[in-house]
Amino acid sequence: MSRNFTITKKIAKHGAQSVIIIPKFLSNELKPKTIVEVKINVIKEAKNEL
C-alpha cells in the first residue's frame, strides 16, 4: 500500500551537510528501515551568505 505525504521544508545545516528534517508527526509512518522516494522541487533559492 502506497501512502503519500507532501511537506514543504527549509533546508537545515548539520555541520558541513545540508539536511531535511522530517516532522515528528510522521514518525509513526516513517519508521527506521522504511524505504521512501524523495522528490525535491526547489521553490525558492537561498541567497548567498558571506
N, C-alpha and C positions, 0 to 999 in steps of 0.2 A: 504494500500500500504506500503510495507516494503522498507526502504532505508538503505543502508549500508555505513559506513564510517570506514576507518582504520586510526588510528593515533598512532604514537609512541611517548611516553612521558616519561620524568623523573619524578619520584615520588617527590612531594614537601612536605615540612613540614609546618604545621599550628598549632602552639602551640605543644601539645603532640600528634597530629594526623598527619598521612600521608595522603596526598590528591593528586588527579589527576585533573589538571586544564584543562578544555575544551577550545579549541581555540575559539577566538572571531568570526572567520568566520563561525562557526557552530551555532551561537546564533539564527539565523533565523530558523534553522532546529530543534533546541533543546530548544523549549520554556518551561517555567515553567509548571509543571504538565504533561509534556510529559513522557511516560514510555519507558525506553530503557533497553536493555540487555547488560551488560558489561561482556566481557570475558577478562581475564588477562593472557598473556603469558609472563613469565619472560625471557628477552633476555640476560641481564647481571646483576648479583647481585652486589650490592654496597659493598664496603669494610667497615669493622667496623671502626667507627670514635670514637676516645677517647676524 
